Amino acid sequence: MIRKKDLYTALSDSAYRYPERVAFVFEGKKYTFHELQILVDKCADMFWTYGIRKGDSVAIAHKNSIWFVITSFALYKLSAIAVPINFMISKPEEIKFIIEDSGATMVILQNEFLRAYKKTAEIAPSLKYFFCSDYPENNEDERVKDLQKEIENSKIQSEILEHKPSLEDNAFILYTSGTTGAPKGAVVTHGNLAANIISCAQVFRIAGDDAMICLLPMFHTFAWMTCVILPIYLGLKSVIAPSITPPSAWLHLMGVERVTLFIAIPQIFYILAKEARGIKRLYLQYWAFRKVRFCISGAAPLNKESQDHFEKNLGIQLLEGYGLTETSPVISVNLEEKNKKGSVGPALPSVKVVILDDNENELPRNAEGEISVKGPNVFKQYHNNPEGTKEAFSKEGWFKTGDIGLVDDEGFIFIKDRKKDMIIIKGLKVFSAQVEATIMQFPGIEECAIIGVPDGRGGEFIKLYAVKAPGVDFNETAFRKFLKTNLDNYKRPRDIEFMTELPKNSLRKILKRELRKDAVEKLKERTVAPAEE
């Protein structure tokens, strides 16, 4: 029986039980649980010296790294709050909102992101310190600190020993793009994550000799829970991949470190299935994936053809799951012995799922409606957003996911559509209204709509349909430059088409289904040329 405990206690317990067992492998170095706890404790002391206390927030804008893990767990020890920020967000205005809303006074980051955060500090003066894991040479800015040296030189603070984190403490605030307007910060507690870990461990029968690889970005709850917190909680080894590219690097590591559980997004499984031919298939099957028991796909819909091709060529089950940041994150997942193609599996043991109609009435089995959830994994609230929190729950306390689906007679969940106008790019949510509002700021655009178009690799790309305003000298080069300046790369349209009029219904609402149909038909006829980067 796995005991429910706060995240720092989970690390302490694993360090006590398995001190010499490898916890993480990063850039050729192996960190045992004992070594990891020492680094976390020293980092907590450093944070304490800089005034971080219970309930304080610290932002983290970092690619996958052992330093992401160390700083997060140091904050957990203090009952402080980690605020992971998508490192692909580079616009100071967007970063500013997250910094100010969360109350973060410092950020953990890499040198390559330092410029964007210094610019942010010009408009968000509450941001006072920048802790770089790769400290820049010849730095003269006193606000920029050498993270590794600060941790190394930190001294034990006796006051910290008196503090005990709890399950009720907030672990992190993760900001998700708002359907309209500003992002919403989902507050997830230690207890939320612990409940999800215990349920996942039960259904997958995870053992001490299992090993994972953290391939997806750590700012994403799917990667953070399954490939970082869960291994620490259960005393497993996790291999940290700094980047998805080039694949050869992490595929080699999978073989060396004997990875047994592989968790990724559909696009990665598509690429692996496509590459599994000839000598590459032998390499994947008899080296990289030779110890893998099963694979899990999440964060975006899994293409059935890719799933079948992957399973056939590698002889490994590929199981699809479903979840959201607000559910810490896993709601349901197919199991080795209990699965259905096309479904996202049955709900986890501690999670309840119902289907609600537009009036929040519960629907019978096999009826389509909004997938809604209750359970100890459901987040606490949206930070500083009581109205958003209220709207997210039904009057009976069900969290409304925004996804349309059904539950069949055997309890399997099938997702049919998205209630929210949203596109998923490599596992990241892009809400159309937010992007369209930005595009409408360009002089000469009368109206516009973006849609997600299948990219043929198990994912989507963004296509923009726009109408030019009459009587305006429209400069397309300036428009593309505007998009590059005002939209982060993953939110930027890859294909742009100008029309004289967008299709609308009798109420003058844009018919995006017609645009999707048009885009798919045209995609069959030509190769899409990416918009300028």
C-alpha positions as CSV (number, residue, x, y, z in Angstrom):
1,M,0.0,0.0,0.0
2,I,1.5,3.4,-1.1
3,R,1.2,6.0,1.6
4,K,-0.1,9.4,0.6
5,K,2.5,12.1,1.5
6,D,3.7,15.5,0.5
7,L,6.3,15.7,-2.3
8,Y,9.3,16.6,-0.2
9,T,8.5,13.8,2.3
10,A,8.3,11.4,-0.7
11,L,11.8,12.4,-1.7
12,S,13.1,12.0,1.9
13,D,11.5,8.6,2.2
14,S,13.1,7.4,-1.1
15,A,16.5,8.8,0.0
16,Y,16.2,6.9,3.3
17,R,15.0,3.6,1.7
18,Y,17.2,3.7,-1.4
19,P,20.1,6.0,-0.7
20,E,22.4,4.5,-3.4
21,R,19.8,3.9,-6.0
22,V,20.0,6.2,-9.1
23,A,17.2,8.8,-9.1
24,F,18.1,10.8,-12.2
25,V,20.5,10.6,-15.1
26,F,21.3,13.9,-16.7
27,E,24.1,14.9,-19.2
28,G,26.2,11.8,-18.4
29,K,26.0,12.2,-14.6
30,K,24.0,9.9,-12.3
31,Y,22.4,11.4,-9.2
32,T,21.5,9.0,-6.4
33,F,18.5,9.7,-4.1
34,H,20.9,10.6,-1.3
35,E,22.8,13.0,-3.5
36,L,19.5,14.5,-4.8
37,Q,18.2,15.1,-1.3
38,I,21.4,16.9,-0.3
39,L,21.2,19.2,-3.3
40,V,17.5,19.9,-2.7
41,D,18.2,20.7,1.0
42,K,21.0,23.0,0.1
43,C,18.8,24.7,-2.5
44,A,16.0,25.1,0.0
45,D,18.5,26.8,2.4
46,M,19.5,29.1,-0.5
47,F,15.9,30.1,-1.1
48,W,15.3,30.7,2.6
49,T,18.3,33.0,2.6
50,Y,16.7,35.0,-0.2
51,G,13.5,35.4,1.8
52,I,11.4,32.6,0.3
53,R,8.8,31.3,2.8
54,K,5.6,29.3,2.8
55,G,3.2,30.5,0.0
56,D,5.8,32.5,-1.9
57,S,6.1,31.9,-5.6
58,V,9.2,31.3,-7.7
59,A,9.1,31.1,-11.5
60,I,11.0,28.4,-13.5
61,A,11.6,29.0,-17.2
62,H,14.0,26.1,-18.0
63,K,14.4,23.3,-20.4
64,N,14.5,19.7,-19.0
65,S,17.3,19.6,-16.4
66,I,18.3,18.3,-13.0
67,W,18.2,21.9,-11.9
68,F,14.4,22.1,-12.7
69,V,14.0,19.1,-10.4
70,I,16.2,20.4,-7.6
71,T,14.7,23.9,-7.4
72,S,11.1,22.6,-7.6
73,F,11.6,20.1,-4.7
74,A,13.4,22.7,-2.7
75,L,10.4,25.0,-3.0
76,Y,8.1,22.0,-2.0
77,K,10.2,21.6,1.1
78,L,9.5,25.2,2.1
79,S,5.8,24.9,1.2
80,A,6.6,27.6,-1.4
81,I,5.1,27.4,-4.9
82,A,6.8,26.6,-8.1
83,V,5.5,28.5,-11.2
84,P,6.7,26.6,-14.3
85,I,6.6,28.8,-17.4
86,N,6.6,27.5,-21.0
87,F,10.1,28.5,-22.1
88,M,8.7,29.0,-25.6
89,I,6.8,32.0,-24.4
90,S,9.1,34.9,-25.2
91,K,6.9,38.0,-25.2
92,P,7.5,40.1,-22.1
93,E,3.8,41.2,-21.9
94,E,2.7,37.6,-21.6
95,I,5.5,36.7,-19.1
96,K,4.6,39.9,-17.2
97,F,1.1,38.7,-16.5
98,I,2.3,35.3,-15.1
99,I,5.0,37.0,-12.9
100,E,2.7,39.6,-11.5
101,D,-0.4,37.3,-11.1
102,S,1.7,34.6,-9.3
103,G,3.6,37.1,-7.2
104,A,7.0,35.6,-8.2
105,T,10.0,37.7,-7.2
106,M,12.6,35.5,-8.8
107,V,13.0,33.2,-11.7
108,I,15.1,30.1,-12.3
109,L,16.3,30.0,-15.9
110,Q,18.9,29.4,-18.5
111,N,21.1,32.1,-20.0
112,E,19.3,31.8,-23.4
113,F,16.1,33.1,-21.7
114,L,17.7,35.8,-19.7
115,R,17.2,38.6,-22.2
116,A,13.4,38.0,-22.4
117,Y,13.1,38.0,-18.6
118,K,15.2,41.1,-18.1
119,K,12.9,42.8,-20.6
120,T,10.0,41.6,-18.5
121,A,11.5,43.0,-15.4
122,E,11.4,46.5,-17.0
123,I,7.6,46.3,-17.0
124,A,7.2,43.9,-14.0
125,P,9.5,45.5,-11.3
126,S,8.5,42.8,-8.7
127,L,10.9,40.4,-10.5
128,K,14.1,41.1,-8.7
129,Y,16.4,38.0,-9.2
130,F,17.5,35.8,-12.1
131,F,19.1,32.5,-11.1
132,C,20.9,31.1,-14.1
133,S,21.9,27.4,-14.1
134,D,24.5,28.2,-16.8
135,Y,25.8,31.5,-15.4
136,P,26.9,33.9,-18.2
137,E,30.5,34.9,-18.4
138,N,31.4,38.5,-17.6
139,N,28.1,39.2,-15.9
140,E,27.9,42.6,-14.2
141,D,24.2,42.6,-13.3
142,E,23.9,42.1,-9.6
143,R,20.3,40.7,-10.1
144,V,21.7,37.7,-12.0
145,K,22.9,34.9,-9.7
146,D,24.9,31.8,-10.4
147,L,22.4,29.1,-9.4
148,Q,24.9,26.2,-9.0
149,K,27.4,28.3,-7.0
150,E,24.6,29.7,-4.8
151,I,23.5,26.2,-4.0
152,E,27.0,25.0,-3.4
153,N,27.7,27.8,-0.9
154,S,24.4,27.7,1.0
155,K,24.5,27.0,4.7
156,I,22.0,25.0,6.7
157,Q,19.3,27.2,8.2
158,S,18.0,25.8,11.5
159,E,14.7,27.5,11.1
160,I,13.9,25.3,8.1
161,L,14.1,22.1,10.2
162,E,11.0,23.3,12.2
163,H,8.9,23.6,9.0
164,K,6.9,20.5,7.8
165,P,5.2,20.7,4.4
166,S,1.7,19.1,4.2
167,L,-0.6,17.6,1.6
168,E,-2.8,20.8,1.7
169,D,0.1,23.0,0.6
170,N,0.1,24.4,-3.0
171,A,2.8,22.7,-5.1
172,F,2.6,24.7,-8.2
173,I,0.7,27.2,-10.3
174,L,0.6,26.3,-14.0
175,Y,-0.8,28.9,-16.4
176,T,-2.9,27.6,-19.2
177,S,-3.9,29.9,-22.1
178,G,-7.2,31.4,-21.5
179,T,-10.0,30.8,-24.0
180,T,-10.3,34.6,-24.1
181,G,-8.1,37.1,-22.4
182,A,-5.4,36.4,-19.9
183,P,-4.0,32.9,-19.0
184,K,-5.5,31.1,-16.0
185,G,-3.2,29.8,-13.2
186,A,-4.3,26.4,-12.1
187,V,-3.3,25.8,-8.4
188,V,-2.4,22.2,-7.8
189,T,-1.6,20.9,-4.3
190,H,0.7,18.2,-3.0
191,G,-2.3,16.1,-2.2
192,N,-3.7,16.4,-5.8
193,L,-0.4,15.1,-7.2
194,A,0.0,12.4,-4.5
195,A,-3.5,11.1,-5.3
196,N,-2.8,10.9,-9.0
197,I,0.5,9.1,-8.5
198,I,-1.0,6.5,-6.2
199,S,-3.8,5.7,-8.7
200,C,-1.3,5.5,-11.6
201,A,1.0,3.2,-9.7
202,Q,-1.8,0.9,-8.8
203,V,-3.1,0.4,-12.3
204,F,0.3,0.0,-13.9
205,R,1.8,-2.2,-11.3
206,I,5.0,-0.2,-11.3
207,A,8.0,-2.0,-9.7
208,G,11.3,-0.7,-8.2
209,D,13.4,-1.8,-11.2
210,D,11.2,0.2,-13.7
211,A,12.9,3.1,-15.4
212,M,11.5,6.1,-17.2
213,I,12.7,8.8,-19.6
214,C,11.6,12.4,-19.3
215,L,11.3,13.5,-22.9
216,L,8.4,15.9,-22.8
217,P,9.0,19.4,-21.3
218,M,8.9,19.5,-17.6
219,F,6.7,22.6,-17.5
220,H,3.9,20.3,-18.8
221,T,2.1,18.5,-16.0
222,F,1.9,15.2,-18.0
223,A,5.7,15.0,-18.1
224,W,6.2,16.4,-14.6
225,M,3.9,14.0,-12.8
226,T,4.7,10.8,-14.8
227,C,8.4,11.2,-15.4
228,V,9.6,13.3,-12.3
229,I,7.3,13.1,-9.3
230,L,6.1,9.6,-9.8
231,P,9.7,8.1,-10.0
232,I,10.8,10.1,-6.9
233,Y,7.6,9.0,-5.1
234,L,8.3,5.3,-5.9
235,G,12.1,5.3,-5.9
236,L,12.5,4.7,-9.6
237,K,15.2,5.9,-12.1
238,S,14.3,8.6,-14.6
239,V,16.5,9.7,-17.5
240,I,16.3,13.4,-18.3
241,A,16.4,14.2,-22.0
242,P,17.4,17.9,-22.4
243,S,15.7,18.1,-25.8
244,I,13.6,16.0,-28.1
245,T,16.0,16.7,-31.0
246,P,18.1,14.9,-32.1
247,P,16.2,11.6,-31.4
248,S,19.4,9.6,-31.7
249,A,20.6,11.0,-28.4
250,W,17.7,9.9,-26.2
251,L,17.1,6.7,-28.1
252,H,20.7,5.7,-27.3
253,L,20.1,6.6,-23.6
254,M,17.0,4.5,-23.5
255,G,19.1,1.5,-24.4
256,V,21.9,2.3,-22.1
257,E,19.7,3.0,-19.1
258,R,17.2,0.1,-19.8
259,V,14.1,2.3,-19.9
260,T,10.9,0.2,-19.2
261,L,8.1,2.8,-19.4
262,F,8.0,5.2,-22.3
263,I,5.6,8.2,-22.1
264,A,5.3,10.7,-25.0
265,I,2.9,12.6,-27.3
266,P,1.3,11.3,-30.5
267,Q,3.8,13.1,-32.8
268,I,6.7,11.2,-31.3
269,F,5.0,7.8,-31.8
270,Y,4.2,8.8,-35.3
271,I,7.8,9.5,-36.1
272,L,9.0,6.3,-34.4
273,A,6.4,4.2,-36.3
274,K,7.5,5.9,-39.6
275,E,11.2,5.2,-38.8
276,A,10.6,1.6,-37.8
277,R,11.8,0.1,-41.1
278,G,14.9,-2.0,-42.0
279,I,17.9,-1.5,-39.8
280,K,16.2,1.3,-37.9
281,R,13.5,-1.0,-36.8
282,L,16.1,-3.5,-35.5
283,Y,17.8,-0.7,-33.6
284,L,14.5,0.5,-32.0
285,Q,13.3,-3.0,-31.3
286,Y,16.5,-4.6,-30.0
287,W,18.2,-1.7,-28.4
288,A,16.2,1.5,-27.5
289,F,12.9,-0.3,-26.7
290,R,14.1,-3.7,-25.8
291,K,13.2,-3.4,-22.1
292,V,10.0,-1.3,-22.6
293,R,6.9,-3.0,-21.1
294,F,4.4,-0.6,-22.6
295,C,4.1,3.0,-23.9
296,I,1.6,5.7,-23.0
297,S,0.5,8.5,-25.3
298,G,-1.2,11.6,-23.9
299,A,-1.7,15.4,-24.2
300,A,-3.3,15.2,-27.7
301,P,-5.5,12.7,-29.7
302,L,-3.6,9.5,-30.9
303,N,-4.0,8.6,-34.5
304,K,-5.2,5.0,-34.8
305,E,-3.0,4.3,-37.9
306,S,0.1,5.4,-36.1
307,Q,-0.9,3.3,-33.0
308,D,-1.4,0.2,-35.1
309,H,1.8,0.7,-37.1
310,F,3.9,1.3,-33.9
311,E,2.5,-1.8,-32.2
312,K,3.0,-4.0,-35.2
313,N,6.6,-2.9,-35.9
314,L,7.9,-2.8,-32.3
315,G,5.7,-5.4,-30.7
316,I,4.9,-3.1,-27.8
317,Q,1.5,-1.9,-26.6
318,L,0.8,1.8,-27.1
319,L,-1.9,2.9,-24.6
320,E,-3.7,6.2,-24.8
321,G,-4.6,8.2,-21.8
322,Y,-6.4,11.5,-21.1
323,G,-6.0,14.3,-18.6
324,L,-5.6,18.0,-18.0
325,T,-3.5,20.3,-15.9
326,E,-6.5,20.8,-13.7
327,T,-6.7,17.1,-12.9
328,S,-3.0,16.7,-11.9
329,P,-3.2,15.5,-14.8
330,V,-4.4,11.9,-15.5
331,I,-8.1,11.2,-15.6
332,S,-8.2,7.9,-17.5
333,V,-5.8,5.5,-19.3
334,N,-6.0,2.3,-21.2
335,L,-4.3,-0.6,-19.4
336,E,-2.3,-3.6,-20.7
337,E,-5.1,-6.0,-19.9
338,K,-8.1,-3.6,-20.3
339,N,-8.1,-1.4,-23.3
340,K,-10.1,-0.3,-26.3
341,K,-8.8,1.3,-29.5
342,G,-10.2,4.7,-30.0
343,S,-10.9,5.3,-26.3
344,V,-8.8,7.0,-23.7
345,G,-9.5,4.2,-21.3
346,P,-11.5,3.9,-18.1
347,A,-11.2,6.4,-15.2
348,L,-8.5,5.9,-12.6
349,P,-9.6,4.2,-9.4
350,S,-9.9,7.4,-7.4
351,V,-11.5,9.4,-10.2
352,K,-15.2,9.7,-11.0
353,V,-16.3,10.7,-14.5
354,V,-19.8,11.7,-15.6
355,I,-21.2,13.2,-18.8
356,L,-23.2,16.4,-18.4
357,D,-25.6,18.2,-20.8
358,D,-25.6,21.9,-21.4
359,N,-27.9,22.3,-18.3
360,E,-25.4,20.3,-16.1
361,N,-27.7,17.3,-15.9
362,E,-26.0,13.9,-15.8
363,L,-26.5,11.9,-19.0
364,P,-26.8,8.1,-19.3
365,R,-24.1,5.8,-20.7
366,N,-23.3,6.2,-24.4
367,A,-24.8,9.7,-24.6
368,E,-22.6,12.5,-25.7
369,G,-22.0,15.6,-23.5
370,E,-19.3,17.4,-21.6
371,I,-16.8,15.1,-19.8
372,S,-16.8,16.1,-16.1
373,V,-14.6,14.9,-13.2
374,K,-14.5,14.6,-9.4
375,G,-11.7,13.2,-7.4
376,P,-8.8,14.0,-5.1
377,N,-6.7,14.9,-8.1
378,V,-8.9,17.8,-9.2
379,F,-7.1,21.1,-8.7
380,K,-7.8,23.6,-5.9
381,Q,-8.7,26.8,-7.9
382,Y,-7.6,29.3,-10.5
383,H,-5.2,31.7,-8.9
384,N,-6.7,35.1,-8.2
385,N,-9.6,34.2,-10.4
386,P,-12.7,33.3,-8.4
387,E,-15.0,33.8,-11.4
388,G,-13.0,31.5,-13.6
389,T,-13.0,28.9,-10.8
390,K,-16.7,29.1,-10.4
391,E,-17.3,28.7,-14.1
392,A,-15.1,25.6,-14.2
393,F,-17.3,23.6,-11.9
394,S,-20.9,22.6,-12.1
395,K,-23.4,23.4,-9.3
396,E,-22.8,19.8,-8.1
397,G,-19.1,20.3,-7.9
398,W,-18.0,18.5,-11.1
399,F,-15.0,19.9,-12.9
400,K,-16.0,20.6,-16.5
401,T,-13.2,19.6,-18.9
402,G,-14.4,21.4,-22.0
403,D,-14.2,18.2,-23.9
404,I,-17.2,16.5,-25.5
405,G,-17.4,12.7,-25.2
406,L,-19.2,9.7,-23.8
407,V,-18.7,6.8,-21.4
408,D,-19.7,3.4,-22.8
409,D,-21.3,0.5,-20.9
410,E,-17.9,-0.8,-19.8
411,G,-16.7,2.5,-18.5
412,F,-14.4,3.4,-21.3
413,I,-14.3,7.1,-22.2
414,F,-14.4,8.3,-25.8
415,I,-13.6,11.9,-26.7
416,K,-15.6,13.2,-29.7
417,D,-15.0,16.9,-29.9
418,R,-13.8,20.0,-28.0
419,K,-16.3,22.3,-26.5
420,K,-13.7,25.1,-26.4
421,D,-12.3,26.5,-29.7
422,M,-8.8,25.1,-29.1
423,I,-5.9,23.7,-31.2
424,I,-3.2,21.4,-29.8
425,I,0.3,22.0,-31.1
426,K,2.8,19.3,-29.9
427,G,0.8,18.8,-26.7
428,L,0.4,22.5,-26.0
429,K,-3.0,24.2,-26.0
430,V,-3.6,27.2,-28.2
431,F,-7.0,28.9,-27.8
432,S,-8.2,30.4,-31.0
433,A,-9.8,33.5,-29.6
434,Q,-6.5,34.7,-28.0
435,V,-4.6,34.3,-31.3
436,E,-7.3,35.8,-33.4
437,A,-7.6,38.9,-31.1
438,T,-3.8,39.5,-31.6
439,I,-4.1,39.2,-35.3
440,M,-7.0,41.6,-35.4
441,Q,-4.7,44.3,-34.0
442,F,-2.9,44.5,-37.4
443,P,-4.2,47.4,-39.5
444,G,-5.8,46.0,-42.6
445,I,-7.3,42.8,-41.2
446,E,-11.1,43.1,-41.3
447,E,-11.8,39.6,-39.8
448,C,-10.0,36.4,-39.3
449,A,-10.2,32.8,-38.0
450,I,-7.6,30.2,-37.2
451,I,-8.2,26.4,-37.3
452,G,-6.2,23.3,-36.6
453,V,-5.4,21.2,-39.6
454,P,-4.1,17.6,-39.4
455,D,-0.3,17.6,-40.1
456,G,-0.2,14.0,-41.2
457,R,2.1,13.2,-38.2
458,G,-0.5,12.7,-35.6
459,G,-0.7,16.4,-34.7
460,E,-2.0,19.7,-36.0
461,F,-0.7,22.9,-37.5
462,I,-2.4,26.3,-37.5
463,K,-4.0,27.8,-40.6
464,L,-5.2,31.4,-40.7
465,Y,-8.1,32.5,-42.9
466,A,-8.3,36.3,-43.1
467,V,-10.2,39.0,-44.9
468,K,-8.3,42.2,-45.8
469,A,-10.1,45.5,-45.0
470,P,-11.3,47.4,-48.1
471,G,-9.4,50.5,-49.2
472,V,-6.2,49.6,-47.2
473,D,-2.8,49.2,-48.8
474,F,-2.1,45.8,-47.2
475,N,1.6,44.9,-46.8
476,E,1.9,41.1,-46.5
477,T,5.6,41.2,-45.5
478,A,4.8,43.6,-42.7
479,F,1.9,41.3,-41.7
480,R,4.1,38.3,-41.4
481,K,6.7,40.3,-39.4
482,F,3.8,41.4,-37.1
483,L,2.9,37.7,-36.5
484,K,6.5,36.8,-35.7
485,T,6.8,39.8,-33.3
486,N,3.5,39.3,-31.5
487,L,2.9,35.5,-31.4
488,D,5.2,32.9,-30.0
489,N,6.4,30.3,-32.5
490,Y,4.0,27.5,-31.6
491,K,1.0,29.9,-31.8
492,R,2.0,31.3,-35.2
493,P,0.0,30.2,-38.3
494,R,2.0,27.9,-40.6
495,D,-0.4,28.5,-43.5
496,I,-2.2,31.8,-44.4
497,E,-5.0,32.2,-46.9
498,F,-6.8,35.5,-47.7
499,M,-10.5,35.3,-48.7
500,T,-13.0,37.9,-49.8
501,E,-15.4,36.7,-47.2
502,L,-15.4,34.0,-44.4
503,P,-18.2,31.4,-44.4
504,K,-20.9,32.3,-41.9
505,N,-24.3,31.1,-40.7
506,S,-27.5,33.1,-40.6
507,L,-26.4,34.7,-37.3
508,R,-23.2,35.8,-39.0
509,K,-21.1,33.4,-36.9
510,I,-18.0,32.1,-38.7
511,L,-18.4,28.5,-39.7
512,K,-15.1,26.9,-38.8
513,R,-16.2,23.5,-39.8
514,E,-16.4,24.8,-43.4
515,L,-12.9,26.2,-43.1
516,R,-11.6,22.9,-41.7
517,K,-13.2,21.0,-44.6
518,D,-11.6,23.5,-47.1
519,A,-8.2,23.2,-45.5
520,V,-8.2,19.4,-45.6
521,E,-9.2,19.4,-49.3
522,K,-6.6,21.9,-50.3
523,L,-4.0,20.0,-48.2
524,K,-4.5,17.0,-50.4
525,E,-3.8,19.0,-53.5
526,R,-0.6,20.8,-52.5
527,T,2.3,20.9,-50.2
528,V,1.9,23.5,-47.5
529,A,4.7,26.1,-47.5
530,P,5.4,27.3,-43.9
531,A,4.9,30.9,-43.1
532,E,8.1,32.9,-42.6
533,E,9.8,32.2,-39.3
